[in-house]
Amino acid sequence: MKYLTRQEEIYLLAIWRLQDDAYGVQIKKQVAEMSTKNISYGALYFTLEQLFKKDLVSRTVGEPTPVRGGCSKIYYHLTPKGKNALNAAYELHHSIWDGVSLFTFEES
């Protein structure tokens, strides 16, 4: 299995955390909260498109709402492949950090 990039991992985890509320604005907020970096909508939708092309996420179109001028929200969901990739990333992190206790770096 090919490992996820850190960016892919953050986006997939954001979608997983949001569950049925995973659409553009909410994903952007969740990613910013988790990574402490503000991302542009262009970067957001580019990455979501890449995840879709890799079959890591699926998308569904919601009902049009008057608040959005009749536009529909696009909701994102993890595919089985996306869930497996996220689980593999979790396992990888645990295996790399296994046996390492918290430490501090001393300045030289």
Biopython code that builds the backbone (N, CA, C, O; Angstrom):
import numpy as np
from Bio.PDB.StructureBuilder import StructureBuilder

atoms = [
    (1, "MET", "N", (0.834, -1.182, 0.000)),
    (1, "MET", "CA", (0.000, 0.000, 0.000)),
    (1, "MET", "C", (0.878, 1.243, 0.000)),
    (1, "MET", "O", (1.892, 1.310, 0.694)),
    (2, "LYS", "N", (0.475, 2.203, -0.775)),
    (2, "LYS", "CA", (1.185, 3.472, -0.825)),
    (2, "LYS", "C", (0.747, 4.324, 0.367)),
    (2, "LYS", "O", (-0.446, 4.448, 0.643)),
    (3, "TYR", "N", (1.715, 4.906, 1.065)),
    (3, "TYR", "CA", (1.385, 5.723, 2.224)),
    (3, "TYR", "C", (0.851, 7.084, 1.814)),
    (3, "TYR", "O", (1.173, 7.606, 0.747)),
    (4, "LEU", "N", (0.033, 7.641, 2.684)),
    (4, "LEU", "CA", (-0.520, 8.969, 2.469)),
    (4, "LEU", "C", (0.527, 10.037, 2.736)),
    (4, "LEU", "O", (1.438, 9.842, 3.541)),
    (5, "THR", "N", (0.390, 11.164, 2.054)),
    (5, "THR", "CA", (1.195, 12.323, 2.417)),
    (5, "THR", "C", (0.573, 12.902, 3.684)),
    (5, "THR", "O", (-0.559, 12.566, 4.030)),
    (6, "ARG", "N", (1.300, 13.758, 4.366)),
    (6, "ARG", "CA", (0.757, 14.377, 5.578)),
    (6, "ARG", "C", (-0.501, 15.183, 5.237)),
    (6, "ARG", "O", (-1.477, 15.165, 5.986)),
    (7, "GLN", "N", (-0.468, 15.885, 4.109)),
    (7, "GLN", "CA", (-1.613, 16.688, 3.694)),
    (7, "GLN", "C", (-2.837, 15.804, 3.449)),
    (7, "GLN", "O", (-3.935, 16.130, 3.899)),
    (8, "GLU", "N", (-2.656, 14.701, 2.747)),
    (8, "GLU", "CA", (-3.757, 13.779, 2.497)),
    (8, "GLU", "C", (-4.313, 13.238, 3.813)),
    (8, "GLU", "O", (-5.526, 13.135, 3.997)),
    (9, "GLU", "N", (-3.417, 12.900, 4.707)),
    (9, "GLU", "CA", (-3.825, 12.366, 6.007)),
    (9, "GLU", "C", (-4.683, 13.383, 6.770)),
    (9, "GLU", "O", (-5.712, 13.021, 7.340)),
    (10, "ILE", "N", (-4.266, 14.635, 6.780)),
    (10, "ILE", "CA", (-5.007, 15.684, 7.486)),
    (10, "ILE", "C", (-6.397, 15.861, 6.872)),
    (10, "ILE", "O", (-7.386, 15.957, 7.599)),
    (11, "TYR", "N", (-6.477, 15.903, 5.565)),
    (11, "TYR", "CA", (-7.771, 16.085, 4.901)),
    (11, "TYR", "C", (-8.696, 14.894, 5.162)),
    (11, "TYR", "O", (-9.873, 15.080, 5.468)),
    (12, "LEU", "N", (-8.176, 13.689, 5.044)),
    (12, "LEU", "CA", (-9.002, 12.507, 5.293)),
    (12, "LEU", "C", (-9.474, 12.475, 6.737)),
    (12, "LEU", "O", (-10.626, 12.136, 7.009)),
    (13, "LEU", "N", (-8.595, 12.823, 7.657)),
    (13, "LEU", "CA", (-8.971, 12.845, 9.065)),
    (13, "LEU", "C", (-10.027, 13.928, 9.328)),
    (13, "LEU", "O", (-10.942, 13.718, 10.124)),
    (14, "ALA", "N", (-9.905, 15.066, 8.673)),
    (14, "ALA", "CA", (-10.907, 16.130, 8.808)),
    (14, "ALA", "C", (-12.268, 15.632, 8.330)),
    (14, "ALA", "O", (-13.280, 15.867, 8.990)),
    (15, "ILE", "N", (-12.298, 14.953, 7.197)),
    (15, "ILE", "CA", (-13.554, 14.423, 6.650)),
    (15, "ILE", "C", (-14.131, 13.376, 7.592)),
    (15, "ILE", "O", (-15.337, 13.355, 7.838)),
    (16, "TRP", "N", (-13.278, 12.512, 8.117)),
    (16, "TRP", "CA", (-13.743, 11.483, 9.061)),
    (16, "TRP", "C", (-14.327, 12.126, 10.317)),
    (16, "TRP", "O", (-15.373, 11.695, 10.802)),
    (17, "ARG", "N", (-13.669, 13.141, 10.840)),
    (17, "ARG", "CA", (-14.164, 13.812, 12.051)),
    (17, "ARG", "C", (-15.498, 14.507, 11.811)),
    (17, "ARG", "O", (-16.361, 14.510, 12.688)),
    (18, "LEU", "N", (-15.674, 15.093, 10.637)),
    (18, "LEU", "CA", (-16.898, 15.840, 10.337)),
    (18, "LEU", "C", (-18.076, 14.931, 9.987)),
    (18, "LEU", "O", (-19.229, 15.349, 10.096)),
    (19, "GLN", "N", (-17.807, 13.715, 9.576)),
    (19, "GLN", "CA", (-18.836, 12.740, 9.199)),
    (19, "GLN", "C", (-19.792, 13.320, 8.161)),
    (19, "GLN", "O", (-19.363, 13.668, 7.061)),
    (20, "ASP", "N", (-21.067, 13.431, 8.488)),
    (20, "ASP", "CA", (-22.079, 13.871, 7.516)),
    (20, "ASP", "C", (-22.069, 15.379, 7.278)),
    (20, "ASP", "O", (-22.851, 15.880, 6.470)),
    (21, "ASP", "N", (-21.201, 16.104, 7.968)),
    (21, "ASP", "CA", (-21.120, 17.552, 7.811)),
    (21, "ASP", "C", (-19.846, 17.952, 7.050)),
    (21, "ASP", "O", (-19.390, 19.090, 7.159)),
    (22, "ALA", "N", (-19.279, 17.021, 6.287)),
    (22, "ALA", "CA", (-18.002, 17.263, 5.600)),
    (22, "ALA", "C", (-18.223, 17.888, 4.228)),
    (22, "ALA", "O", (-18.307, 17.190, 3.217)),
    (23, "TYR", "N", (-18.315, 19.201, 4.212)),
    (23, "TYR", "CA", (-18.381, 19.938, 2.958)),
    (23, "TYR", "C", (-17.330, 21.038, 3.026)),
    (23, "TYR", "O", (-16.747, 21.274, 4.084)),
    (24, "GLY", "N", (-17.087, 21.708, 1.915)),
    (24, "GLY", "CA", (-15.976, 22.638, 1.758)),
    (24, "GLY", "C", (-15.642, 23.533, 2.927)),
    (24, "GLY", "O", (-14.529, 23.469, 3.448)),
    (25, "VAL", "N", (-16.575, 24.366, 3.357)),
    (25, "VAL", "CA", (-16.304, 25.337, 4.420)),
    (25, "VAL", "C", (-15.905, 24.635, 5.717)),
    (25, "VAL", "O", (-14.948, 25.034, 6.381)),
    (26, "GLN", "N", (-16.645, 23.592, 6.068)),
    (26, "GLN", "CA", (-16.359, 22.879, 7.323)),
    (26, "GLN", "C", (-15.023, 22.130, 7.245)),
    (26, "GLN", "O", (-14.274, 22.093, 8.222)),
    (27, "ILE", "N", (-14.727, 21.538, 6.091)),
    (27, "ILE", "CA", (-13.445, 20.852, 5.929)),
    (27, "ILE", "C", (-12.305, 21.855, 6.064)),
    (27, "ILE", "O", (-11.305, 21.583, 6.728)),
    (28, "LYS", "N", (-12.460, 23.010, 5.436)),
    (28, "LYS", "CA", (-11.438, 24.065, 5.518)),
    (28, "LYS", "C", (-11.190, 24.468, 6.966)),
    (28, "LYS", "O", (-10.039, 24.596, 7.384)),
    (29, "LYS", "N", (-12.265, 24.672, 7.738)),
    (29, "LYS", "CA", (-12.128, 25.033, 9.154)),
    (29, "LYS", "C", (-11.432, 23.932, 9.944)),
    (29, "LYS", "O", (-10.555, 24.209, 10.763)),
    (30, "GLN", "N", (-11.822, 22.688, 9.698)),
    (30, "GLN", "CA", (-11.240, 21.549, 10.433)),
    (30, "GLN", "C", (-9.766, 21.396, 10.107)),
    (30, "GLN", "O", (-8.961, 21.157, 11.007)),
    (31, "VAL", "N", (-9.394, 21.526, 8.842)),
    (31, "VAL", "CA", (-7.990, 21.420, 8.432)),
    (31, "VAL", "C", (-7.174, 22.535, 9.081)),
    (31, "VAL", "O", (-6.071, 22.298, 9.575)),
    (32, "ALA", "N", (-7.721, 23.752, 9.077)),
    (32, "ALA", "CA", (-7.022, 24.885, 9.690)),
    (32, "ALA", "C", (-6.829, 24.655, 11.184)),
    (32, "ALA", "O", (-5.770, 24.967, 11.729)),
    (33, "GLU", "N", (-7.839, 24.115, 11.844)),
    (33, "GLU", "CA", (-7.754, 23.840, 13.282)),
    (33, "GLU", "C", (-6.702, 22.769, 13.581)),
    (33, "GLU", "O", (-5.923, 22.900, 14.525)),
    (34, "MET", "N", (-6.686, 21.719, 12.773)),
    (34, "MET", "CA", (-5.761, 20.607, 13.016)),
    (34, "MET", "C", (-4.329, 20.970, 12.662)),
    (34, "MET", "O", (-3.399, 20.555, 13.354)),
    (35, "SER", "N", (-4.139, 21.731, 11.604)),
    (35, "SER", "CA", (-2.778, 22.010, 11.126)),
    (35, "SER", "C", (-2.264, 23.382, 11.559)),
    (35, "SER", "O", (-1.091, 23.698, 11.361)),
    (36, "THR", "N", (-3.125, 24.182, 12.139)),
    (36, "THR", "CA", (-2.829, 25.571, 12.502)),
    (36, "THR", "C", (-2.349, 26.395, 11.302)),
    (36, "THR", "O", (-1.574, 27.339, 11.452)),
    (37, "LYS", "N", (-2.826, 26.020, 10.112)),
    (37, "LYS", "CA", (-2.511, 26.758, 8.887)),
    (37, "LYS", "C", (-3.808, 27.085, 8.168)),
    (37, "LYS", "O", (-4.691, 26.238, 8.032)),
    (38, "ASN", "N", (-3.910, 28.324, 7.709)),
    (38, "ASN", "CA", (-5.073, 28.725, 6.939)),
    (38, "ASN", "C", (-4.818, 28.364, 5.477)),
    (38, "ASN", "O", (-3.780, 28.720, 4.918)),
    (39, "ILE", "N", (-5.757, 27.665, 4.866)),
    (39, "ILE", "CA", (-5.590, 27.261, 3.473)),
    (39, "ILE", "C", (-6.589, 28.014, 2.606)),
    (39, "ILE", "O", (-7.651, 28.419, 3.080)),
    (40, "SER", "N", (-6.253, 28.197, 1.358)),
    (40, "SER", "CA", (-7.163, 28.863, 0.430)),
    (40, "SER", "C", (-8.189, 27.855, -0.082)),
    (40, "SER", "O", (-7.986, 26.643, -0.011)),
    (41, "TYR", "N", (-9.284, 28.383, -0.594)),
    (41, "TYR", "CA", (-10.298, 27.493, -1.169)),
    (41, "TYR", "C", (-9.751, 26.778, -2.406)),
    (41, "TYR", "O", (-10.126, 25.638, -2.680)),
    (42, "GLY", "N", (-8.880, 27.432, -3.139)),
    (42, "GLY", "CA", (-8.263, 26.783, -4.298)),
    (42, "GLY", "C", (-7.465, 25.557, -3.887)),
    (42, "GLY", "O", (-7.572, 24.500, -4.510)),
    (43, "ALA", "N", (-6.657, 25.700, -2.828)),
    (43, "ALA", "CA", (-5.866, 24.568, -2.327)),
    (43, "ALA", "C", (-6.774, 23.475, -1.773)),
    (43, "ALA", "O", (-6.514, 22.285, -1.953)),
    (44, "LEU", "N", (-7.843, 23.895, -1.096)),
    (44, "LEU", "CA", (-8.794, 22.943, -0.533)),
    (44, "LEU", "C", (-9.404, 22.073, -1.626)),
    (44, "LEU", "O", (-9.359, 20.845, -1.554)),
    (45, "TYR", "N", (-9.976, 22.726, -2.639)),
    (45, "TYR", "CA", (-10.674, 21.962, -3.673)),
    (45, "TYR", "C", (-9.725, 21.203, -4.594)),
    (45, "TYR", "O", (-10.097, 20.167, -5.146)),
    (46, "PHE", "N", (-8.525, 21.699, -4.764)),
    (46, "PHE", "CA", (-7.527, 20.950, -5.536)),
    (46, "PHE", "C", (-7.217, 19.636, -4.821)),
    (46, "PHE", "O", (-7.207, 18.572, -5.441)),
    (47, "THR", "N", (-6.966, 19.717, -3.522)),
    (47, "THR", "CA", (-6.640, 18.514, -2.750)),
    (47, "THR", "C", (-7.824, 17.559, -2.701)),
    (47, "THR", "O", (-7.642, 16.349, -2.840)),
    (48, "LEU", "N", (-9.032, 18.076, -2.507)),
    (48, "LEU", "CA", (-10.214, 17.208, -2.496)),
    (48, "LEU", "C", (-10.389, 16.505, -3.836)),
    (48, "LEU", "O", (-10.774, 15.336, -3.881)),
    (49, "GLU", "N", (-10.112, 17.204, -4.914)),
    (49, "GLU", "CA", (-10.201, 16.595, -6.246)),
    (49, "GLU", "C", (-9.170, 15.477, -6.396)),
    (49, "GLU", "O", (-9.475, 14.430, -6.967)),
    (50, "GLN", "N", (-7.962, 15.688, -5.894)),
    (50, "GLN", "CA", (-6.920, 14.656, -5.960)),
    (50, "GLN", "C", (-7.325, 13.429, -5.144)),
    (50, "GLN", "O", (-7.123, 12.297, -5.583)),
    (51, "LEU", "N", (-7.891, 13.648, -3.969)),
    (51, "LEU", "CA", (-8.357, 12.535, -3.132)),
    (51, "LEU", "C", (-9.486, 11.783, -3.824)),
    (51, "LEU", "O", (-9.574, 10.560, -3.717)),
    (52, "PHE", "N", (-10.347, 12.504, -4.531)),
    (52, "PHE", "CA", (-11.429, 11.878, -5.284)),
    (52, "PHE", "C", (-10.870, 11.027, -6.423)),
    (52, "PHE", "O", (-11.312, 9.898, -6.636)),
    (53, "LYS", "N", (-9.905, 11.569, -7.148)),
    (53, "LYS", "CA", (-9.301, 10.832, -8.268)),
    (53, "LYS", "C", (-8.578, 9.569, -7.795)),
    (53, "LYS", "O", (-8.504, 8.582, -8.528)),
    (54, "LYS", "N", (-8.050, 9.601, -6.575)),
    (54, "LYS", "CA", (-7.361, 8.431, -6.013)),
    (54, "LYS", "C", (-8.340, 7.457, -5.358)),
    (54, "LYS", "O", (-7.925, 6.445, -4.792)),
    (55, "ASP", "N", (-9.627, 7.757, -5.433)),
    (55, "ASP", "CA", (-10.692, 6.939, -4.851)),
    (55, "ASP", "C", (-10.569, 6.835, -3.330)),
    (55, "ASP", "O", (-10.932, 5.816, -2.744)),
    (56, "LEU", "N", (-10.057, 7.888, -2.694)),
    (56, "LEU", "CA", (-9.970, 7.917, -1.235)),
    (56, "LEU", "C", (-11.203, 8.582, -0.629)),
    (56, "LEU", "O", (-11.527, 8.357, 0.537)),
    (57, "VAL", "N", (-11.889, 9.403, -1.427)),
    (57, "VAL", "CA", (-13.147, 10.017, -0.998)),
    (57, "VAL", "C", (-14.172, 9.915, -2.115)),
    (57, "VAL", "O", (-13.834, 9.830, -3.295)),
    (58, "SER", "N", (-15.424, 9.926, -1.710)),
    (58, "SER", "CA", (-16.523, 10.042, -2.663)),
    (58, "SER", "C", (-17.204, 11.369, -2.365)),
    (58, "SER", "O", (-16.935, 11.998, -1.342)),
    (59, "ARG", "N", (-18.076, 11.785, -3.251)),
    (59, "ARG", "CA", (-18.782, 13.040, -3.012)),
    (59, "ARG", "C", (-20.232, 12.899, -3.438)),
    (59, "ARG", "O", (-20.561, 12.186, -4.386)),
    (60, "THR", "N", (-21.082, 13.596, -2.714)),
    (60, "THR", "CA", (-22.502, 13.635, -3.043)),
    (60, "THR", "C", (-22.950, 15.093, -3.019)),
    (60, "THR", "O", (-22.398, 15.923, -2.297)),
    (61, "VAL", "N", (-23.943, 15.372, -3.814)),
    (61, "VAL", "CA", (-24.470, 16.733, -3.898)),
    (61, "VAL", "C", (-25.704, 16.816, -3.003)),
    (61, "VAL", "O", (-26.622, 16.002, -3.110)),
    (62, "GLY", "N", (-25.708, 17.814, -2.119)),
    (62, "GLY", "CA", (-26.840, 18.031, -1.230)),
    (62, "GLY", "C", (-27.946, 18.801, -1.926)),
    (62, "GLY", "O", (-27.842, 19.149, -3.103)),
    (63, "GLU", "N", (-28.987, 19.055, -1.191)),
    (63, "GLU", "CA", (-30.127, 19.808, -1.710)),
    (63, "GLU", "C", (-29.760, 21.291, -1.827)),
    (63, "GLU", "O", (-29.008, 21.802, -0.997)),
    (64, "PRO", "N", (-30.278, 21.986, -2.842)),
    (64, "PRO", "CA", (-30.053, 23.437, -2.939)),
    (64, "PRO", "C", (-30.679, 24.160, -1.750)),
    (64, "PRO", "O", (-31.740, 23.764, -1.267)),
    (65, "THR", "N", (-30.029, 25.207, -1.287)),
    (65, "THR", "CA", (-30.569, 25.971, -0.166)),
    (65, "THR", "C", (-30.670, 27.443, -0.552)),
    (65, "THR", "O", (-29.828, 27.952, -1.291)),
    (66, "PRO", "N", (-31.694, 28.123, -0.056)),
    (66, "PRO", "CA", (-31.841, 29.546, -0.373)),
    (66, "PRO", "C", (-30.698, 30.387, 0.191)),
    (66, "PRO", "O", (-30.345, 31.422, -0.374)),
    (67, "VAL", "N", (-30.125, 29.943, 1.297)),
    (67, "VAL", "CA", (-29.020, 30.670, 1.918)),
    (67, "VAL", "C", (-27.832, 30.766, 0.959)),
    (67, "VAL", "O", (-27.111, 31.763, 0.962)),
    (68, "ARG", "N", (-27.632, 29.752, 0.158)),
    (68, "ARG", "CA", (-26.511, 29.716, -0.778)),
    (68, "ARG", "C", (-26.942, 30.162, -2.177)),
    (68, "ARG", "O", (-26.262, 29.856, -3.157)),
    (69, "GLY", "N", (-28.042, 30.867, -2.278)),
    (69, "GLY", "CA", (-28.512, 31.336, -3.581)),
    (69, "GLY", "C", (-28.949, 30.202, -4.487)),
    (69, "GLY", "O", (-28.864, 30.312, -5.710)),
    (70, "GLY", "N", (-29.417, 29.111, -3.895)),
    (70, "GLY", "CA", (-29.878, 27.971, -4.682)),
    (70, "GLY", "C", (-28.789, 26.975, -5.039)),
    (70, "GLY", "O", (-29.057, 25.979, -5.712)),
    (71, "CYS", "N", (-27.550, 27.232, -4.593)),
    (71, "CYS", "CA", (-26.443, 26.307, -4.881)),
    (71, "CYS", "C", (-26.453, 25.161, -3.877)),
    (71, "CYS", "O", (-26.848, 25.331, -2.723)),
    (72, "SER", "N", (-26.021, 24.016, -4.324)),
    (72, "SER", "CA", (-25.953, 22.831, -3.469)),
    (72, "SER", "C", (-24.563, 22.671, -2.880)),
    (72, "SER", "O", (-23.565, 23.027, -3.507)),
    (73, "LYS", "N", (-24.506, 22.137, -1.677)),
    (73, "LYS", "CA", (-23.221, 21.798, -1.063)),
    (73, "LYS", "C", (-22.769, 20.450, -1.600)),
    (73, "LYS", "O", (-23.587, 19.577, -1.889)),
    (74, "ILE", "N", (-21.466, 20.292, -1.729)),
    (74, "ILE", "CA", (-20.899, 18.995, -2.100)),
    (74, "ILE", "C", (-20.322, 18.392, -0.834)),
    (74, "ILE", "O", (-19.433, 18.970, -0.209)),
    (75, "TYR", "N", (-20.830, 17.230, -0.460)),
    (75, "TYR", "CA", (-20.391, 16.532, 0.748)),
    (75, "TYR", "C", (-19.379, 15.457, 0.383)),
    (75, "TYR", "O", (-19.514, 14.782, -0.638)),
    (76, "TYR", "N", (-18.373, 15.306, 1.220)),
    (76, "TYR", "CA", (-17.318, 14.326, 0.997)),
    (76, "TYR", "C", (-17.394, 13.238, 2.057)),
    (76, "TYR", "O", (-17.721, 13.496, 3.216)),
    (77, "HIS", "N", (-17.086, 12.014, 1.636)),
    (77, "HIS", "CA", (-17.134, 10.851, 2.520)),
    (77, "HIS", "C", (-15.911, 9.985, 2.226)),
    (77, "HIS", "O", (-15.452, 9.914, 1.086)),
    (78, "LEU", "N", (-15.398, 9.340, 3.241)),
    (78, "LEU", "CA", (-14.289, 8.410, 3.018)),
    (78, "LEU", "C", (-14.812, 7.168, 2.311)),
    (78, "LEU", "O", (-15.875, 6.650, 2.653)),
    (79, "THR", "N", (-14.067, 6.698, 1.334)),
    (79, "THR", "CA", (-14.369, 5.427, 0.685)),
    (79, "THR", "C", (-13.716, 4.327, 1.520)),
    (79, "THR", "O", (-12.917, 4.635, 2.404)),
    (80, "PRO", "N", (-14.027, 3.067, 1.271)),
    (80, "PRO", "CA", (-13.317, 1.996, 1.975)),
    (80, "PRO", "C", (-11.795, 2.112, 1.791)),
    (80, "PRO", "O", (-11.030, 1.867, 2.724)),
    (81, "LYS", "N", (-11.369, 2.485, 0.584)),
    (81, "LYS", "CA", (-9.936, 2.665, 0.328)),
    (81, "LYS", "C", (-9.385, 3.815, 1.179)),
    (81, "LYS", "O", (-8.272, 3.720, 1.696)),
    (82, "GLY", "N", (-10.144, 4.885, 1.325)),
    (82, "GLY", "CA", (-9.736, 6.019, 2.151)),
    (82, "GLY", "C", (-9.641, 5.643, 3.616)),
    (82, "GLY", "O", (-8.705, 6.049, 4.305)),
    (83, "LYS", "N", (-10.613, 4.862, 4.101)),
    (83, "LYS", "CA", (-10.597, 4.399, 5.493)),
    (83, "LYS", "C", (-9.384, 3.507, 5.742)),
    (83, "LYS", "O", (-8.717, 3.632, 6.769)),
    (84, "ASN", "N", (-9.100, 2.599, 4.795)),
    (84, "ASN", "CA", (-7.940, 1.717, 4.941)),
    (84, "ASN", "C", (-6.638, 2.515, 4.945)),
    (84, "ASN", "O", (-5.729, 2.223, 5.722)),
    (85, "ALA", "N", (-6.553, 3.514, 4.085)),
    (85, "ALA", "CA", (-5.346, 4.349, 4.017)),
    (85, "ALA", "C", (-5.150, 5.133, 5.314)),
    (85, "ALA", "O", (-4.028, 5.260, 5.803)),
    (86, "LEU", "N", (-6.238, 5.654, 5.865)),
    (86, "LEU", "CA", (-6.154, 6.406, 7.118)),
    (86, "LEU", "C", (-5.788, 5.483, 8.271)),
    (86, "LEU", "O", (-5.012, 5.863, 9.148)),
    (87, "ASN", "N", (-6.330, 4.293, 8.278)),
    (87, "ASN", "CA", (-5.985, 3.313, 9.306)),
    (87, "ASN", "C", (-4.514, 2.916, 9.196)),
    (87, "ASN", "O", (-3.836, 2.769, 10.214)),
    (88, "ALA", "N", (-4.018, 2.743, 7.980)),
    (88, "ALA", "CA", (-2.603, 2.395, 7.776)),
    (88, "ALA", "C", (-1.699, 3.530, 8.267)),
    (88, "ALA", "O", (-0.637, 3.276, 8.835)),
    (89, "ALA", "N", (-2.116, 4.775, 8.049)),
    (89, "ALA", "CA", (-1.332, 5.920, 8.537)),
    (89, "ALA", "C", (-1.289, 5.922, 10.053)),
    (89, "ALA", "O", (-0.244, 6.191, 10.645)),
    (90, "TYR", "N", (-2.408, 5.626, 10.683)),
    (90, "TYR", "CA", (-2.485, 5.545, 12.146)),
    (90, "TYR", "C", (-1.537, 4.458, 12.667)),
    (90, "TYR", "O", (-0.771, 4.679, 13.605)),
    (91, "GLU", "N", (-1.605, 3.298, 12.047)),
    (91, "GLU", "CA", (-0.734, 2.182, 12.458)),
    (91, "GLU", "C", (0.738, 2.523, 12.250)),
    (91, "GLU", "O", (1.577, 2.188, 13.086)),
    (92, "LEU", "N", (1.052, 3.182, 11.150)),
    (92, "LEU", "CA", (2.431, 3.571, 10.872)),
    (92, "LEU", "C", (2.957, 4.509, 11.949)),
    (92, "LEU", "O", (4.071, 4.330, 12.441)),
    (93, "HIS", "N", (2.159, 5.513, 12.319)),
    (93, "HIS", "CA", (2.588, 6.455, 13.353)),
    (93, "HIS", "C", (2.857, 5.737, 14.671)),
    (93, "HIS", "O", (3.843, 6.020, 15.351)),
    (94, "HIS", "N", (1.981, 4.814, 15.021)),
    (94, "HIS", "CA", (2.194, 4.070, 16.262)),
    (94, "HIS", "C", (3.451, 3.211, 16.204)),
    (94, "HIS", "O", (4.185, 3.109, 17.187)),
    (95, "SER", "N", (3.694, 2.601, 15.066)),
    (95, "SER", "CA", (4.884, 1.737, 14.982)),
    (95, "SER", "C", (6.177, 2.547, 14.982)),
    (95, "SER", "O", (7.189, 2.102, 15.522)),
    (96, "ILE", "N", (6.146, 3.737, 14.377)),
    (96, "ILE", "CA", (7.395, 4.527, 14.356)),
    (96, "ILE", "C", (7.694, 5.088, 15.740)),
    (96, "ILE", "O", (8.855, 5.185, 16.137)),
    (97, "TRP", "N", (6.647, 5.457, 16.474)),
    (97, "TRP", "CA", (6.839, 6.078, 17.779)),
    (97, "TRP", "C", (6.831, 5.063, 18.924)),
    (97, "TRP", "O", (7.009, 5.444, 20.081)),
    (98, "ASP", "N", (6.629, 3.784, 18.622)),
    (98, "ASP", "CA", (6.583, 2.764, 19.664)),
    (98, "ASP", "C", (7.893, 2.735, 20.454)),
    (98, "ASP", "O", (8.977, 2.655, 19.876)),
    (99, "GLY", "N", (7.781, 2.799, 21.746)),
    (99, "GLY", "CA", (8.967, 2.726, 22.613)),
    (99, "GLY", "C", (9.657, 4.046, 22.833)),
    (99, "GLY", "O", (10.644, 4.108, 23.567)),
    (100, "VAL", "N", (9.172, 5.100, 22.224)),
    (100, "VAL", "CA", (9.794, 6.411, 22.397)),
    (100, "VAL", "C", (8.972, 7.188, 23.409)),
    (100, "VAL", "O", (7.774, 7.398, 23.221)),
    (101, "SER", "N", (9.614, 7.607, 24.467)),
    (101, "SER", "CA", (8.897, 8.422, 25.446)),
    (101, "SER", "C", (9.053, 9.880, 25.085)),
    (101, "SER", "O", (9.872, 10.240, 24.240)),
    (102, "LEU", "N", (8.270, 10.705, 25.725)),
    (102, "LEU", "CA", (8.380, 12.133, 25.462)),
    (102, "LEU", "C", (9.776, 12.615, 25.805)),
    (102, "LEU", "O", (10.372, 12.183, 26.792)),
    (103, "PHE", "N", (10.278, 13.491, 25.005)),
    (103, "PHE", "CA", (11.626, 14.011, 25.218)),
    (103, "PHE", "C", (11.665, 15.459, 24.800)),
    (103, "PHE", "O", (10.764, 15.955, 24.124)),
    (104, "THR", "N", (12.708, 16.121, 25.207)),
    (104, "THR", "CA", (12.917, 17.501, 24.776)),
    (104, "THR", "C", (14.268, 17.582, 24.114)),
    (104, "THR", "O", (15.195, 16.848, 24.458)),
    (105, "PHE", "N", (14.366, 18.474, 23.171)),
    (105, "PHE", "CA", (15.633, 18.681, 22.497)),
    (105, "PHE", "C", (16.429, 19.720, 23.290)),
    (105, "PHE", "O", (15.915, 20.779, 23.651)),
    (106, "GLU", "N", (17.651, 19.402, 23.541)),
    (106, "GLU", "CA", (18.518, 20.358, 24.216)),
    (106, "GLU", "C", (19.195, 21.223, 23.168)),
    (106, "GLU", "O", (19.651, 20.740, 22.131)),
    (107, "GLU", "N", (19.246, 22.493, 23.460)),
    (107, "GLU", "CA", (19.910, 23.384, 22.534)),
    (107, "GLU", "C", (21.411, 23.278, 22.711)),
    (107, "GLU", "O", (21.910, 23.138, 23.828)),
    (108, "SER", "N", (22.138, 23.346, 21.582)),
    (108, "SER", "CA", (23.588, 23.247, 21.673)),
    (108, "SER", "C", (24.241, 24.601, 21.716)),
    (108, "SER", "O", (25.466, 24.693, 21.792)),
]
sb = StructureBuilder()
sb.init_structure("model")
sb.init_model(0)
sb.init_chain("A")
sb.init_seg("    ")
for serial, (resi, resn, name, xyz) in enumerate(atoms, 1):
    if name == "N":
        sb.init_residue(resn, " ", resi, " ")
    sb.init_atom(name, np.array(xyz, "f"), 0.0, 1.0, " ", f" {name:<3s}", serial, name[0])
structure = sb.get_structure()
